[in-house]
């Protein structure tokens, strides 16, 4: 379970940052920054974890609790599909992270980032591999980003129902891939992703062999 050791070791204003949505075939990437001004209340500390390990109902409960707990500062931002196409997914993720930190009501003195590289936040940053399972600030950020992105994809699914985004959040499930083959690419698909490009090529030329799948997409 994550703890508050990294934040306590610094002793100042520390924000945890995480992003959600690097792997999907559709939709924006969303980042969140969370900063606890007076430590993490026990009720939250006992339940926070990597958002991928939590059930949707628990994520929603934690999201709501974070937004009503005094001393919890939250910033949320995204990078659009157009920005993902223009910059690439890594740089777009960094842009979303920078925007999320910039939307915090107070500036942090240190940013803890989930991963092994970080953009410039205008203050010191510390990379924490697997940080959403190590730092409570990062795990809180992962929960907020996940809930926000899932809600967004559910809204988009009402306008583009065939792809199942309300269930797969834009990831390349069998239903999503089949819809891409049948219905083509929507304005919210990441057309530059190799997976999307290959599916579309296969839909035009069904007899042509598909190239090997790239795990990063």
PyMOL commands that place a pseudoatom at each C-alpha (Angstrom):
pseudoatom trace, name=CA, resn=UNK, resi=1, chain=A, elem=C, hetatm=0, pos=[0.000, 0.000, 0.000]
pseudoatom trace, name=CA, resn=UNK, resi=2, chain=A, elem=C, hetatm=0, pos=[1.213, 3.563, -0.686]
pseudoatom trace, name=CA, resn=UNK, resi=3, chain=A, elem=C, hetatm=0, pos=[2.343, 5.762, 2.187]
pseudoatom trace, name=CA, resn=UNK, resi=4, chain=A, elem=C, hetatm=0, pos=[3.386, 9.361, 2.842]
pseudoatom trace, name=CA, resn=UNK, resi=5, chain=A, elem=C, hetatm=0, pos=[7.104, 8.758, 3.374]
pseudoatom trace, name=CA, resn=UNK, resi=6, chain=A, elem=C, hetatm=0, pos=[8.335, 10.631, 0.294]
pseudoatom trace, name=CA, resn=UNK, resi=7, chain=A, elem=C, hetatm=0, pos=[6.177, 13.629, 1.084]
pseudoatom trace, name=CA, resn=UNK, resi=8, chain=A, elem=C, hetatm=0, pos=[7.243, 13.679, 4.750]
pseudoatom trace, name=CA, resn=UNK, resi=9, chain=A, elem=C, hetatm=0, pos=[10.902, 13.409, 3.773]
pseudoatom trace, name=CA, resn=UNK, resi=10, chain=A, elem=C, hetatm=0, pos=[10.624, 16.696, 1.888]
pseudoatom trace, name=CA, resn=UNK, resi=11, chain=A, elem=C, hetatm=0, pos=[8.566, 18.449, 4.502]
pseudoatom trace, name=CA, resn=UNK, resi=12, chain=A, elem=C, hetatm=0, pos=[7.135, 21.167, 2.270]
pseudoatom trace, name=CA, resn=UNK, resi=13, chain=A, elem=C, hetatm=0, pos=[4.344, 21.438, -0.286]
pseudoatom trace, name=CA, resn=UNK, resi=14, chain=A, elem=C, hetatm=0, pos=[4.541, 18.238, -2.329]
pseudoatom trace, name=CA, resn=UNK, resi=15, chain=A, elem=C, hetatm=0, pos=[2.215, 17.405, -5.226]
pseudoatom trace, name=CA, resn=UNK, resi=16, chain=A, elem=C, hetatm=0, pos=[1.725, 13.949, -6.658]
pseudoatom trace, name=CA, resn=UNK, resi=17, chain=A, elem=C, hetatm=0, pos=[1.092, 13.759, -10.404]
pseudoatom trace, name=CA, resn=UNK, resi=18, chain=A, elem=C, hetatm=0, pos=[-0.167, 10.919, -12.565]
pseudoatom trace, name=CA, resn=UNK, resi=19, chain=A, elem=C, hetatm=0, pos=[-1.736, 10.530, -15.989]
pseudoatom trace, name=CA, resn=UNK, resi=20, chain=A, elem=C, hetatm=0, pos=[-4.303, 8.172, -17.428]
pseudoatom trace, name=CA, resn=UNK, resi=21, chain=A, elem=C, hetatm=0, pos=[-4.825, 7.323, -21.068]
pseudoatom trace, name=CA, resn=UNK, resi=22, chain=A, elem=C, hetatm=0, pos=[-1.463, 6.742, -22.707]
pseudoatom trace, name=CA, resn=UNK, resi=23, chain=A, elem=C, hetatm=0, pos=[-2.467, 3.361, -24.111]
pseudoatom trace, name=CA, resn=UNK, resi=24, chain=A, elem=C, hetatm=0, pos=[-6.019, 3.776, -25.504]
pseudoatom trace, name=CA, resn=UNK, resi=25, chain=A, elem=C, hetatm=0, pos=[-6.777, 4.026, -29.192]
pseudoatom trace, name=CA, resn=UNK, resi=26, chain=A, elem=C, hetatm=0, pos=[-9.141, 6.954, -28.669]
pseudoatom trace, name=CA, resn=UNK, resi=27, chain=A, elem=C, hetatm=0, pos=[-9.692, 9.951, -26.444]
pseudoatom trace, name=CA, resn=UNK, resi=28, chain=A, elem=C, hetatm=0, pos=[-7.423, 12.461, -24.715]
pseudoatom trace, name=CA, resn=UNK, resi=29, chain=A, elem=C, hetatm=0, pos=[-4.792, 11.801, -22.085]
pseudoatom trace, name=CA, resn=UNK, resi=30, chain=A, elem=C, hetatm=0, pos=[-5.785, 13.166, -18.660]
pseudoatom trace, name=CA, resn=UNK, resi=31, chain=A, elem=C, hetatm=0, pos=[-3.458, 14.141, -15.819]
pseudoatom trace, name=CA, resn=UNK, resi=32, chain=A, elem=C, hetatm=0, pos=[-4.168, 15.085, -12.231]
pseudoatom trace, name=CA, resn=UNK, resi=33, chain=A, elem=C, hetatm=0, pos=[-2.085, 16.719, -9.517]
pseudoatom trace, name=CA, resn=UNK, resi=34, chain=A, elem=C, hetatm=0, pos=[-2.982, 16.290, -5.846]
pseudoatom trace, name=CA, resn=UNK, resi=35, chain=A, elem=C, hetatm=0, pos=[-1.384, 18.044, -2.880]
pseudoatom trace, name=CA, resn=UNK, resi=36, chain=A, elem=C, hetatm=0, pos=[-2.205, 17.410, 0.786]
pseudoatom trace, name=CA, resn=UNK, resi=37, chain=A, elem=C, hetatm=0, pos=[-1.516, 20.537, 2.817]
pseudoatom trace, name=CA, resn=UNK, resi=38, chain=A, elem=C, hetatm=0, pos=[-1.818, 18.837, 6.216]
pseudoatom trace, name=CA, resn=UNK, resi=39, chain=A, elem=C, hetatm=0, pos=[-1.077, 15.201, 5.544]
pseudoatom trace, name=CA, resn=UNK, resi=40, chain=A, elem=C, hetatm=0, pos=[-3.510, 12.492, 4.493]
pseudoatom trace, name=CA, resn=UNK, resi=41, chain=A, elem=C, hetatm=0, pos=[-6.491, 11.757, 6.757]
pseudoatom trace, name=CA, resn=UNK, resi=42, chain=A, elem=C, hetatm=0, pos=[-6.476, 8.164, 7.966]
pseudoatom trace, name=CA, resn=UNK, resi=43, chain=A, elem=C, hetatm=0, pos=[-9.762, 7.332, 6.269]
pseudoatom trace, name=CA, resn=UNK, resi=44, chain=A, elem=C, hetatm=0, pos=[-8.211, 8.220, 2.922]
pseudoatom trace, name=CA, resn=UNK, resi=45, chain=A, elem=C, hetatm=0, pos=[-4.755, 6.787, 3.617]
pseudoatom trace, name=CA, resn=UNK, resi=46, chain=A, elem=C, hetatm=0, pos=[-6.252, 3.396, 4.416]
pseudoatom trace, name=CA, resn=UNK, resi=47, chain=A, elem=C, hetatm=0, pos=[-8.096, 3.192, 1.090]
pseudoatom trace, name=CA, resn=UNK, resi=48, chain=A, elem=C, hetatm=0, pos=[-5.968, 4.983, -1.489]
pseudoatom trace, name=CA, resn=UNK, resi=49, chain=A, elem=C, hetatm=0, pos=[-4.045, 2.789, -3.917]
pseudoatom trace, name=CA, resn=UNK, resi=50, chain=A, elem=C, hetatm=0, pos=[-3.081, 2.533, -7.559]
pseudoatom trace, name=CA, resn=UNK, resi=51, chain=A, elem=C, hetatm=0, pos=[-6.344, 3.343, -9.374]
pseudoatom trace, name=CA, resn=UNK, resi=52, chain=A, elem=C, hetatm=0, pos=[-5.941, 0.267, -11.598]
pseudoatom trace, name=CA, resn=UNK, resi=53, chain=A, elem=C, hetatm=0, pos=[-6.280, -1.951, -8.510]
pseudoatom trace, name=CA, resn=UNK, resi=54, chain=A, elem=C, hetatm=0, pos=[-9.497, -0.318, -7.306]
pseudoatom trace, name=CA, resn=UNK, resi=55, chain=A, elem=C, hetatm=0, pos=[-13.038, -1.130, -8.332]
pseudoatom trace, name=CA, resn=UNK, resi=56, chain=A, elem=C, hetatm=0, pos=[-14.938, 1.686, -10.082]
pseudoatom trace, name=CA, resn=UNK, resi=57, chain=A, elem=C, hetatm=0, pos=[-17.255, 2.201, -7.111]
pseudoatom trace, name=CA, resn=UNK, resi=58, chain=A, elem=C, hetatm=0, pos=[-14.292, 2.595, -4.748]
pseudoatom trace, name=CA, resn=UNK, resi=59, chain=A, elem=C, hetatm=0, pos=[-12.549, 4.998, -7.139]
pseudoatom trace, name=CA, resn=UNK, resi=60, chain=A, elem=C, hetatm=0, pos=[-15.682, 7.136, -7.252]
pseudoatom trace, name=CA, resn=UNK, resi=61, chain=A, elem=C, hetatm=0, pos=[-15.985, 7.164, -3.467]
pseudoatom trace, name=CA, resn=UNK, resi=62, chain=A, elem=C, hetatm=0, pos=[-12.362, 8.224, -3.103]
pseudoatom trace, name=CA, resn=UNK, resi=63, chain=A, elem=C, hetatm=0, pos=[-12.762, 10.873, -5.805]
pseudoatom trace, name=CA, resn=UNK, resi=64, chain=A, elem=C, hetatm=0, pos=[-15.718, 12.355, -3.941]
pseudoatom trace, name=CA, resn=UNK, resi=65, chain=A, elem=C, hetatm=0, pos=[-13.888, 12.194, -0.603]
pseudoatom trace, name=CA, resn=UNK, resi=66, chain=A, elem=C, hetatm=0, pos=[-10.809, 13.930, -2.019]
pseudoatom trace, name=CA, resn=UNK, resi=67, chain=A, elem=C, hetatm=0, pos=[-12.948, 16.799, -3.286]
pseudoatom trace, name=CA, resn=UNK, resi=68, chain=A, elem=C, hetatm=0, pos=[-14.638, 17.465, 0.060]
pseudoatom trace, name=CA, resn=UNK, resi=69, chain=A, elem=C, hetatm=0, pos=[-11.684, 16.915, 2.408]
pseudoatom trace, name=CA, resn=UNK, resi=70, chain=A, elem=C, hetatm=0, pos=[-10.188, 20.173, 3.730]
pseudoatom trace, name=CA, resn=UNK, resi=71, chain=A, elem=C, hetatm=0, pos=[-6.567, 20.762, 2.789]
pseudoatom trace, name=CA, resn=UNK, resi=72, chain=A, elem=C, hetatm=0, pos=[-6.657, 18.691, -0.393]
pseudoatom trace, name=CA, resn=UNK, resi=73, chain=A, elem=C, hetatm=0, pos=[-5.704, 20.669, -3.494]
pseudoatom trace, name=CA, resn=UNK, resi=74, chain=A, elem=C, hetatm=0, pos=[-6.494, 19.203, -6.914]
pseudoatom trace, name=CA, resn=UNK, resi=75, chain=A, elem=C, hetatm=0, pos=[-5.582, 20.207, -10.443]
pseudoatom trace, name=CA, resn=UNK, resi=76, chain=A, elem=C, hetatm=0, pos=[-6.844, 18.338, -13.522]
pseudoatom trace, name=CA, resn=UNK, resi=77, chain=A, elem=C, hetatm=0, pos=[-5.975, 18.872, -17.181]
pseudoatom trace, name=CA, resn=UNK, resi=78, chain=A, elem=C, hetatm=0, pos=[-5.709, 17.012, -20.455]
pseudoatom trace, name=CA, resn=UNK, resi=79, chain=A, elem=C, hetatm=0, pos=[-4.037, 16.914, -23.827]
pseudoatom trace, name=CA, resn=UNK, resi=80, chain=A, elem=C, hetatm=0, pos=[-6.282, 16.463, -26.832]
pseudoatom trace, name=CA, resn=UNK, resi=81, chain=A, elem=C, hetatm=0, pos=[-6.138, 13.860, -29.571]
pseudoatom trace, name=CA, resn=UNK, resi=82, chain=A, elem=C, hetatm=0, pos=[-4.847, 16.585, -31.902]
pseudoatom trace, name=CA, resn=UNK, resi=83, chain=A, elem=C, hetatm=0, pos=[-2.002, 17.290, -29.473]
pseudoatom trace, name=CA, resn=UNK, resi=84, chain=A, elem=C, hetatm=0, pos=[-1.234, 13.571, -29.159]
pseudoatom trace, name=CA, resn=UNK, resi=85, chain=A, elem=C, hetatm=0, pos=[-1.040, 13.381, -32.951]
pseudoatom trace, name=CA, resn=UNK, resi=86, chain=A, elem=C, hetatm=0, pos=[1.141, 16.489, -33.174]
pseudoatom trace, name=CA, resn=UNK, resi=87, chain=A, elem=C, hetatm=0, pos=[3.590, 15.901, -30.328]
pseudoatom trace, name=CA, resn=UNK, resi=88, chain=A, elem=C, hetatm=0, pos=[3.415, 12.088, -29.681]
pseudoatom trace, name=CA, resn=UNK, resi=89, chain=A, elem=C, hetatm=0, pos=[1.826, 10.451, -26.656]
pseudoatom trace, name=CA, resn=UNK, resi=90, chain=A, elem=C, hetatm=0, pos=[4.749, 10.951, -24.260]
pseudoatom trace, name=CA, resn=UNK, resi=91, chain=A, elem=C, hetatm=0, pos=[5.059, 14.680, -24.851]
pseudoatom trace, name=CA, resn=UNK, resi=92, chain=A, elem=C, hetatm=0, pos=[1.269, 15.078, -24.768]
pseudoatom trace, name=CA, resn=UNK, resi=93, chain=A, elem=C, hetatm=0, pos=[1.224, 13.293, -21.394]
pseudoatom trace, name=CA, resn=UNK, resi=94, chain=A, elem=C, hetatm=0, pos=[3.837, 15.733, -20.110]
pseudoatom trace, name=CA, resn=UNK, resi=95, chain=A, elem=C, hetatm=0, pos=[1.813, 18.684, -21.384]
pseudoatom trace, name=CA, resn=UNK, resi=96, chain=A, elem=C, hetatm=0, pos=[-1.230, 17.377, -19.492]
pseudoatom trace, name=CA, resn=UNK, resi=97, chain=A, elem=C, hetatm=0, pos=[0.878, 16.965, -16.335]
pseudoatom trace, name=CA, resn=UNK, resi=98, chain=A, elem=C, hetatm=0, pos=[2.262, 20.505, -16.592]
pseudoatom trace, name=CA, resn=UNK, resi=99, chain=A, elem=C, hetatm=0, pos=[-1.237, 21.889, -17.050]
pseudoatom trace, name=CA, resn=UNK, resi=100, chain=A, elem=C, hetatm=0, pos=[-2.552, 19.910, -14.061]
pseudoatom trace, name=CA, resn=UNK, resi=101, chain=A, elem=C, hetatm=0, pos=[0.207, 21.235, -11.777]
pseudoatom trace, name=CA, resn=UNK, resi=102, chain=A, elem=C, hetatm=0, pos=[-0.451, 24.734, -13.105]
pseudoatom trace, name=CA, resn=UNK, resi=103, chain=A, elem=C, hetatm=0, pos=[-4.092, 24.439, -12.026]
pseudoatom trace, name=CA, resn=UNK, resi=104, chain=A, elem=C, hetatm=0, pos=[-3.289, 23.716, -8.388]
pseudoatom trace, name=CA, resn=UNK, resi=105, chain=A, elem=C, hetatm=0, pos=[-4.475, 26.603, -6.181]
pseudoatom trace, name=CA, resn=UNK, resi=106, chain=A, elem=C, hetatm=0, pos=[-0.994, 26.739, -4.633]
pseudoatom trace, name=CA, resn=UNK, resi=107, chain=A, elem=C, hetatm=0, pos=[2.342, 26.041, -6.296]
pseudoatom trace, name=CA, resn=UNK, resi=108, chain=A, elem=C, hetatm=0, pos=[4.204, 22.962, -5.037]
pseudoatom trace, name=CA, resn=UNK, resi=109, chain=A, elem=C, hetatm=0, pos=[7.809, 22.983, -3.898]
pseudoatom trace, name=CA, resn=UNK, resi=110, chain=A, elem=C, hetatm=0, pos=[8.308, 19.442, -5.178]
pseudoatom trace, name=CA, resn=UNK, resi=111, chain=A, elem=C, hetatm=0, pos=[6.425, 17.312, -7.692]
pseudoatom trace, name=CA, resn=UNK, resi=112, chain=A, elem=C, hetatm=0, pos=[6.397, 13.524, -7.405]
pseudoatom trace, name=CA, resn=UNK, resi=113, chain=A, elem=C, hetatm=0, pos=[5.787, 11.998, -10.838]
pseudoatom trace, name=CA, resn=UNK, resi=114, chain=A, elem=C, hetatm=0, pos=[4.738, 8.443, -11.557]
pseudoatom trace, name=CA, resn=UNK, resi=115, chain=A, elem=C, hetatm=0, pos=[7.307, 7.079, -14.017]
pseudoatom trace, name=CA, resn=UNK, resi=116, chain=A, elem=C, hetatm=0, pos=[10.967, 7.398, -14.923]
pseudoatom trace, name=CA, resn=UNK, resi=117, chain=A, elem=C, hetatm=0, pos=[10.948, 10.815, -16.615]
pseudoatom trace, name=CA, resn=UNK, resi=118, chain=A, elem=C, hetatm=0, pos=[9.267, 14.153, -15.988]
pseudoatom trace, name=CA, resn=UNK, resi=119, chain=A, elem=C, hetatm=0, pos=[8.706, 17.470, -17.751]
pseudoatom trace, name=CA, resn=UNK, resi=120, chain=A, elem=C, hetatm=0, pos=[9.696, 20.872, -16.407]
pseudoatom trace, name=CA, resn=UNK, resi=121, chain=A, elem=C, hetatm=0, pos=[7.256, 22.020, -13.736]
pseudoatom trace, name=CA, resn=UNK, resi=122, chain=A, elem=C, hetatm=0, pos=[9.156, 25.137, -12.762]
pseudoatom trace, name=CA, resn=UNK, resi=123, chain=A, elem=C, hetatm=0, pos=[10.148, 23.464, -9.481]
pseudoatom trace, name=CA, resn=UNK, resi=124, chain=A, elem=C, hetatm=0, pos=[12.076, 20.309, -8.521]
pseudoatom trace, name=CA, resn=UNK, resi=125, chain=A, elem=C, hetatm=0, pos=[10.570, 17.003, -9.579]
pseudoatom trace, name=CA, resn=UNK, resi=126, chain=A, elem=C, hetatm=0, pos=[11.220, 13.446, -8.436]
pseudoatom trace, name=CA, resn=UNK, resi=127, chain=A, elem=C, hetatm=0, pos=[10.392, 10.458, -10.622]
pseudoatom trace, name=CA, resn=UNK, resi=128, chain=A, elem=C, hetatm=0, pos=[8.934, 7.470, -8.800]
pseudoatom trace, name=CA, resn=UNK, resi=129, chain=A, elem=C, hetatm=0, pos=[8.621, 4.276, -10.841]
pseudoatom trace, name=CA, resn=UNK, resi=130, chain=A, elem=C, hetatm=0, pos=[5.398, 2.560, -9.821]
pseudoatom trace, name=CA, resn=UNK, resi=131, chain=A, elem=C, hetatm=0, pos=[4.623, 5.681, -7.827]
pseudoatom trace, name=CA, resn=UNK, resi=132, chain=A, elem=C, hetatm=0, pos=[0.861, 5.158, -7.730]
pseudoatom trace, name=CA, resn=UNK, resi=133, chain=A, elem=C, hetatm=0, pos=[1.508, 2.163, -5.451]
pseudoatom trace, name=CA, resn=UNK, resi=134, chain=A, elem=C, hetatm=0, pos=[4.187, 3.979, -3.391]
pseudoatom trace, name=CA, resn=UNK, resi=135, chain=A, elem=C, hetatm=0, pos=[3.129, 7.590, -2.784]
pseudoatom trace, name=CA, resn=UNK, resi=136, chain=A, elem=C, hetatm=0, pos=[-0.287, 8.553, -1.413]
pseudoatom trace, name=CA, resn=UNK, resi=137, chain=A, elem=C, hetatm=0, pos=[-0.183, 11.829, -3.341]
pseudoatom trace, name=CA, resn=UNK, resi=138, chain=A, elem=C, hetatm=0, pos=[0.461, 10.019, -6.614]
pseudoatom trace, name=CA, resn=UNK, resi=139, chain=A, elem=C, hetatm=0, pos=[-2.162, 7.351, -5.907]
pseudoatom trace, name=CA, resn=UNK, resi=140, chain=A, elem=C, hetatm=0, pos=[-4.697, 10.117, -5.187]
pseudoatom trace, name=CA, resn=UNK, resi=141, chain=A, elem=C, hetatm=0, pos=[-3.773, 11.748, -8.492]
pseudoatom trace, name=CA, resn=UNK, resi=142, chain=A, elem=C, hetatm=0, pos=[-4.200, 8.441, -10.299]
pseudoatom trace, name=CA, resn=UNK, resi=143, chain=A, elem=C, hetatm=0, pos=[-7.700, 8.044, -8.860]
pseudoatom trace, name=CA, resn=UNK, resi=144, chain=A, elem=C, hetatm=0, pos=[-8.757, 11.560, -9.852]
pseudoatom trace, name=CA, resn=UNK, resi=145, chain=A, elem=C, hetatm=0, pos=[-7.361, 11.243, -13.379]
pseudoatom trace, name=CA, resn=UNK, resi=146, chain=A, elem=C, hetatm=0, pos=[-8.969, 7.835, -13.902]
pseudoatom trace, name=CA, resn=UNK, resi=147, chain=A, elem=C, hetatm=0, pos=[-12.423, 8.953, -12.765]
pseudoatom trace, name=CA, resn=UNK, resi=148, chain=A, elem=C, hetatm=0, pos=[-12.298, 12.121, -14.881]
pseudoatom trace, name=CA, resn=UNK, resi=149, chain=A, elem=C, hetatm=0, pos=[-11.188, 10.268, -18.002]
pseudoatom trace, name=CA, resn=UNK, resi=150, chain=A, elem=C, hetatm=0, pos=[-13.718, 7.447, -17.596]
pseudoatom trace, name=CA, resn=UNK, resi=151, chain=A, elem=C, hetatm=0, pos=[-16.511, 10.006, -17.260]
pseudoatom trace, name=CA, resn=UNK, resi=152, chain=A, elem=C, hetatm=0, pos=[-15.317, 11.787, -20.390]
pseudoatom trace, name=CA, resn=UNK, resi=153, chain=A, elem=C, hetatm=0, pos=[-15.199, 8.588, -22.419]
pseudoatom trace, name=CA, resn=UNK, resi=154, chain=A, elem=C, hetatm=0, pos=[-18.685, 7.659, -21.205]
pseudoatom trace, name=CA, resn=UNK, resi=155, chain=A, elem=C, hetatm=0, pos=[-19.989, 11.009, -22.453]
pseudoatom trace, name=CA, resn=UNK, resi=156, chain=A, elem=C, hetatm=0, pos=[-18.264, 10.517, -25.809]
pseudoatom trace, name=CA, resn=UNK, resi=157, chain=A, elem=C, hetatm=0, pos=[-19.800, 7.039, -26.042]
pseudoatom trace, name=CA, resn=UNK, resi=158, chain=A, elem=C, hetatm=0, pos=[-23.280, 8.572, -26.147]
pseudoatom trace, name=CA, resn=UNK, resi=159, chain=A, elem=C, hetatm=0, pos=[-22.370, 10.338, -29.382]
pseudoatom trace, name=CA, resn=UNK, resi=160, chain=A, elem=C, hetatm=0, pos=[-20.276, 7.485, -30.790]
pseudoatom trace, name=CA, resn=UNK, resi=161, chain=A, elem=C, hetatm=0, pos=[-21.951, 4.381, -29.308]
pseudoatom trace, name=CA, resn=UNK, resi=162, chain=A, elem=C, hetatm=0, pos=[-20.539, 1.682, -31.557]
pseudoatom trace, name=CA, resn=UNK, resi=163, chain=A, elem=C, hetatm=0, pos=[-17.053, 1.602, -30.060]
pseudoatom trace, name=CA, resn=UNK, resi=164, chain=A, elem=C, hetatm=0, pos=[-18.044, 0.710, -26.497]
pseudoatom trace, name=CA, resn=UNK, resi=165, chain=A, elem=C, hetatm=0, pos=[-16.075, 3.538, -24.905]
pseudoatom trace, name=CA, resn=UNK, resi=166, chain=A, elem=C, hetatm=0, pos=[-18.341, 3.530, -21.846]
pseudoatom trace, name=CA, resn=UNK, resi=167, chain=A, elem=C, hetatm=0, pos=[-16.998, 0.019, -21.122]
pseudoatom trace, name=CA, resn=UNK, resi=168, chain=A, elem=C, hetatm=0, pos=[-13.461, 0.043, -22.541]
pseudoatom trace, name=CA, resn=UNK, resi=169, chain=A, elem=C, hetatm=0, pos=[-12.482, 3.741, -22.066]
pseudoatom trace, name=CA, resn=UNK, resi=170, chain=A, elem=C, hetatm=0, pos=[-11.004, 3.726, -25.562]
pseudoatom trace, name=CA, resn=UNK, resi=171, chain=A, elem=C, hetatm=0, pos=[-8.658, 0.775, -25.085]
pseudoatom trace, name=CA, resn=UNK, resi=172, chain=A, elem=C, hetatm=0, pos=[-8.282, -1.718, -27.919]
pseudoatom trace, name=CA, resn=UNK, resi=173, chain=A, elem=C, hetatm=0, pos=[-10.784, -4.371, -26.855]
pseudoatom trace, name=CA, resn=UNK, resi=174, chain=A, elem=C, hetatm=0, pos=[-12.261, -6.831, -29.339]
pseudoatom trace, name=CA, resn=UNK, resi=175, chain=A, elem=C, hetatm=0, pos=[-15.501, -4.823, -29.554]
pseudoatom trace, name=CA, resn=UNK, resi=176, chain=A, elem=C, hetatm=0, pos=[-13.599, -1.598, -30.161]
pseudoatom trace, name=CA, resn=UNK, resi=177, chain=A, elem=C, hetatm=0, pos=[-11.418, -3.142, -32.857]
pseudoatom trace, name=CA, resn=UNK, resi=178, chain=A, elem=C, hetatm=0, pos=[-14.409, -4.721, -34.587]
pseudoatom trace, name=CA, resn=UNK, resi=179, chain=A, elem=C, hetatm=0, pos=[-16.185, -1.356, -34.638]
pseudoatom trace, name=CA, resn=UNK, resi=180, chain=A, elem=C, hetatm=0, pos=[-13.098, 0.273, -36.129]
pseudoatom trace, name=CA, resn=UNK, resi=181, chain=A, elem=C, hetatm=0, pos=[-13.108, -2.323, -38.891]
pseudoatom trace, name=CA, resn=UNK, resi=182, chain=A, elem=C, hetatm=0, pos=[-16.820, -1.874, -39.540]
pseudoatom trace, name=CA, resn=UNK, resi=183, chain=A, elem=C, hetatm=0, pos=[-17.370, 1.844, -38.978]
pseudoatom trace, name=CA, resn=UNK, resi=184, chain=A, elem=C, hetatm=0, pos=[-13.967, 3.420, -39.471]
pseudoatom trace, name=CA, resn=UNK, resi=185, chain=A, elem=C, hetatm=0, pos=[-12.183, 6.080, -37.462]
pseudoatom trace, name=CA, resn=UNK, resi=186, chain=A, elem=C, hetatm=0, pos=[-14.010, 8.733, -35.443]
pseudoatom trace, name=CA, resn=UNK, resi=187, chain=A, elem=C, hetatm=0, pos=[-12.649, 12.244, -34.806]
pseudoatom trace, name=CA, resn=UNK, resi=188, chain=A, elem=C, hetatm=0, pos=[-11.619, 11.002, -31.346]
pseudoatom trace, name=CA, resn=UNK, resi=189, chain=A, elem=C, hetatm=0, pos=[-9.381, 8.180, -32.562]
pseudoatom trace, name=CA, resn=UNK, resi=190, chain=A, elem=C, hetatm=0, pos=[-5.605, 8.483, -32.483]
pseudoatom trace, name=CA, resn=UNK, resi=191, chain=A, elem=C, hetatm=0, pos=[-5.062, 7.872, -36.162]
pseudoatom trace, name=CA, resn=UNK, resi=192, chain=A, elem=C, hetatm=0, pos=[-1.281, 8.074, -35.863]
pseudoatom trace, name=CA, resn=UNK, resi=193, chain=A, elem=C, hetatm=0, pos=[-1.193, 5.094, -33.498]
pseudoatom trace, name=CA, resn=UNK, resi=194, chain=A, elem=C, hetatm=0, pos=[0.157, 2.040, -35.281]
pseudoatom trace, name=CA, resn=UNK, resi=195, chain=A, elem=C, hetatm=0, pos=[-2.701, -0.141, -34.045]
pseudoatom trace, name=CA, resn=UNK, resi=196, chain=A, elem=C, hetatm=0, pos=[-5.386, 2.168, -35.432]
pseudoatom trace, name=CA, resn=UNK, resi=197, chain=A, elem=C, hetatm=0, pos=[-3.504, 2.553, -38.712]
pseudoatom trace, name=CA, resn=UNK, resi=198, chain=A, elem=C, hetatm=0, pos=[-3.124, -1.203, -39.151]
pseudoatom trace, name=CA, resn=UNK, resi=199, chain=A, elem=C, hetatm=0, pos=[-6.769, -1.888, -38.379]
pseudoatom trace, name=CA, resn=UNK, resi=200, chain=A, elem=C, hetatm=0, pos=[-7.825, 0.689, -40.936]
pseudoatom trace, name=CA, resn=UNK, resi=201, chain=A, elem=C, hetatm=0, pos=[-5.446, -0.747, -43.523]
pseudoatom trace, name=CA, resn=UNK, resi=202, chain=A, elem=C, hetatm=0, pos=[-6.842, -4.206, -42.862]
pseudoatom trace, name=CA, resn=UNK, resi=203, chain=A, elem=C, hetatm=0, pos=[-10.415, -2.927, -43.257]
pseudoatom trace, name=CA, resn=UNK, resi=204, chain=A, elem=C, hetatm=0, pos=[-9.515, -1.598, -46.710]
pseudoatom trace, name=CA, resn=UNK, resi=205, chain=A, elem=C, hetatm=0, pos=[-7.526, -4.676, -47.730]
pseudoatom trace, name=CA, resn=UNK, resi=206, chain=A, elem=C, hetatm=0, pos=[-8.849, -7.615, -45.697]
pseudoatom trace, name=CA, resn=UNK, resi=207, chain=A, elem=C, hetatm=0, pos=[-6.562, -10.084, -47.453]
pseudoatom trace, name=CA, resn=UNK, resi=208, chain=A, elem=C, hetatm=0, pos=[-3.371, -8.218, -46.629]
pseudoatom trace, name=CA, resn=UNK, resi=209, chain=A, elem=C, hetatm=0, pos=[-1.455, -9.564, -43.607]
pseudoatom trace, name=CA, resn=UNK, resi=210, chain=A, elem=C, hetatm=0, pos=[-1.283, -7.349, -40.541]
pseudoatom trace, name=CA, resn=UNK, resi=211, chain=A, elem=C, hetatm=0, pos=[2.065, -6.469, -39.100]
pseudoatom trace, name=CA, resn=UNK, resi=212, chain=A, elem=C, hetatm=0, pos=[3.060, -7.427, -35.571]
pseudoatom trace, name=CA, resn=UNK, resi=213, chain=A, elem=C, hetatm=0, pos=[1.279, -5.645, -32.752]
pseudoatom trace, name=CA, resn=UNK, resi=214, chain=A, elem=C, hetatm=0, pos=[3.189, -2.890, -30.968]
pseudoatom trace, name=CA, resn=UNK, resi=215, chain=A, elem=C, hetatm=0, pos=[2.709, -3.201, -27.202]
pseudoatom trace, name=CA, resn=UNK, resi=216, chain=A, elem=C, hetatm=0, pos=[3.148, 0.529, -26.640]
pseudoatom trace, name=CA, resn=UNK, resi=217, chain=A, elem=C, hetatm=0, pos=[-0.094, 1.299, -28.463]
for i in range(1, 217): cmd.bond("trace and resi %d" % i, "trace and resi %d" % (i + 1))
show_as sticks, trace
zoom trace
